[in-house]
Amino acid sequence: MAEEPGAALAFFLERSHTAAPLQVPELVDEAARRLGMASATVYLADVQEDELVPLPRPGEDDGEPLAIEGTVAGWAYRTMSLRLSHRRPLSVWLPLVDGIARIGVLQVVAGQITPAMLDGATQLAAVTALTVVSKSGFSDSFSRTARRRPMTTAAEMVWAFLPPRTIGTDRVTSTAALEPAYEIGGDAFDHGLDDGRLHLTVVDAMGHDLAAGLASAVALGGCRSTRRAGGSLTDITERIDEDLHRWQPGGLLTGVFAHLDLATGRLSWVNAGHPPPLLIRAHHVVPGALEAHGELPLGLGPGYAPSRTVHEAQLEPGDRLLIHTDGVTEARSATGLQFGEERLVDFVTRALAAGEPAPEALRRLIHTILDHHHGRLQDDATIVLAEWHPESEDARP
């Protein structure tokens, strides 16, 4: 006999506060049974978003991962929508979403599919995602599940500093991708929402080792410390420049640091020796819209610290801002052919014109870049794509 949805979910929430991370799969399954379902299984996306890996239960063997490409489970993840599998037993696959960031899927097995069961499954997926995210900060269990091989120390450090890959509200969304995920060294990104403003950062430290990872970590730390104290974009670059020169001599770094006013669409940015951002409007890049005269990288010290220029541009509703590192466009095939900016722009504009969610567009893009380079990049490749959509109160990424 199925319980009332409110009672079953109240049971889940009450137990979730004290449940150990390894107990979460059993807790989700028990809540599903109380809702009248046969079972429920939690799958998390791996770091590179190739597979959906089941969360193991205590005392049981690890389940088989499912490919994100070519499966019903992957379809639910890619499109962030509910999908049915009509094979026996009947299964419902629901995306697990933290805010607007994808983290995996929930498989629910039931004897029959009814509107009430779908409502209960949707609510269970929502509280499951919140529980997984809340416990990820103090346990290795979920990270271990999401990894298919060990990470380098530099990559571990950089990932520890990174925010969620996708954030957003009804006015703006921002999503990021970076590779090589297990060996990332010099690249990093940051995005955050505060007081009607979106902040964006993309940095690229010289080298591809632990020292480069330290430089990126210093940059993100200095950026956050300064902006949380009310500092401006130039204050951020001055702080990073000073910290790198003082604590990591020789640690050079390029970067773009930007603020987007969500009420007006006014974009302000500083470019410290980095590839210029691209402005995508109506599925086309506006030529030269965000290009500016080149400035020196950060970390050269007081004798080389110029007065940074804050550039400004006015965005239109629906505009997208794309910031990338040179590892994206300079990735070379076996024959020496660069991936190039033209190919980058063509891929992104086609995907967005087809209505593909930005996180899925970047997931496919980063895999296309990897394929171009036969699975192993010569340099870190990082992309951040932000969209300003103020006129759509019910906008969905």
Secondary structure, DSSP 8 states (H G I E B T S, - for coil): ----HHHHHHHHHHHHTT--GGGHHHHHHHHHHHTT-SEEEEEEE-TTSSEEEE---TTS-----EESSSSHHHHHHHHTS-EEE-SSS-EEEEEEEETTEEEEEEEEE-SS--HHHHHHHHHHHHHHHHHHHHHHTT-SHHHHHH-SS---HHHHHHHHH---SEEE-SSEEEEEEEESTTT--SEEEEEEEETTEEEEEEEEESSSSHHHHHHHHHHHHHHHHHHHTT--HHHHHHHHHHHHHHHSTT--EEEEEEEEETTT-EEEEEEES----EEEETTEE-TTTT-------B-S-GGG------EEEE--TT-EEEEE-HHHHT-B-TT--B--HHHHHHHHHHHHHTT--HHHHHHHHHHHHHHHTTT--SS-EEEEEEEE-TT-TT---
